[in-house]
Amino acid sequence: MDLKEKALRRLKDLRKTAEKSGLSLSGIDTKEFNHEFTAIAGKERIKVQVYFGKKGLKTVLQGDLKSGLYFRLKELLIDQVSLNLAEQEKKEPEEYIGTDEVGKGDFFGPLVVAAVYTDPGTREKLKRIGVRDSKEIGDLQILQLAREIKEITQDRFEVVLISPSKYNDLYGKLKNLNQLLNWAHSKAIDNLLDNTECKYVITDKFSRKDLDVSTLSAHADVEFVQETKAERFTGVAAASIIARGAFLEWFDQQAKKGYRIPKGASLEVEDYAKKLLKKIGPEKFDQLVKKHFKTYNKIL
């Protein structure tokens, strides 16, 4: 793989991270010496660029250095790049619970958190069927893999699906997405710990704050770890697939009702939302969307 391809791979990884955080993003453009995409928040625009040259790869943020979006991207992406470059390959624990979430960056649809328990036996079976980061797998394969993971792990998995209506209610009380994620991950982990004697939990990192479940006296002997890019652990990857499978099933259910809803938070989603709002009215519309997104206020 040449330097240009490595730069593109890094930019794609950065874009996935930015997309997962709920930011609106442009597509990827390739220039003479770099690949880039633009992150958008209201009137703020910041370019994320990865340059390739004689000195290797260089990640650059281009835009207003004093803007809130710049600081958000710097913390989210640039600090992460430094961590990834220095990060050593980590061995998976013998047995652990892995958790991940899907849907926090999508205007339509639920937020889904899944937790999966793995041990050496189940882990080998999961690897054999092709379990890996769900973002690398197509929708049809996700649904098939999710079914197989559930069969392999039997009852040692947990899914917390927060419908848009429930999500809006919780967000109205908590006023913070990370607190909502903390609640959902903690609920999935707590439920699964009740069915296992596992002493180690790995969560795909979304916050610097400890999970609420880690403070419960009932789990005082359990070690809780939050890892950046935790999908490299088989249990977390399996959780991401189960969560995405449940997420896709929600969209399939809407399709049966006649709503071909797009995913994400793009201009395409915004255009569809405007048409749907006119068609079904605000009461039904509010049951399908996350109301704290800027898209909601824009289309109203």
TAHURA-V669786 format. One line per field, one symbol per residue. phi: phi as a letter, one per 20 degrees, with the letter a starting at -180 (. if undefined). psi: psi as a letter, one per 40 degrees, with the letter a starting at -180 (. if undefined). Layout:
BEGIN
phi = ???
psi = ???
END
This chain:
BEGIN
phi = .effffffffffffffffffenfecefedddfcbdbbdecbmeeccedccecafenebecddqffeffffffffffdfffgffffefefdfffgbaddcbccofedfenedcdccceccgffffffffenfbgffecfgffgfffgffffffeleebbcdddfgffgfffffeembfffffgfffffffgffffdcdfcbcddffcbeeffgffefffdfeeedcdcflfffegffffffffffffffffffffffeodeefenbeffffffffffgffdnfffffedcefeffgffffe
psi = hiddddddddddddddddddeeihiiihihadeiiiihihhbehhhhhihihadeaihhhhhaheeiddddddddddddddddddehihhhiidiihiiiiieeehdiiihhhihhhiidddddddddefhahdeehiddddddddddddddebefihhhhhidddddddddddfhddddddddddddddddddeifiehhhhhheieiiiddeehddfdehhhhhhhfeeehdddddddddddddddddddddddeehghiiafidddddddddddddeiddddeeeiheeiddddde.
END
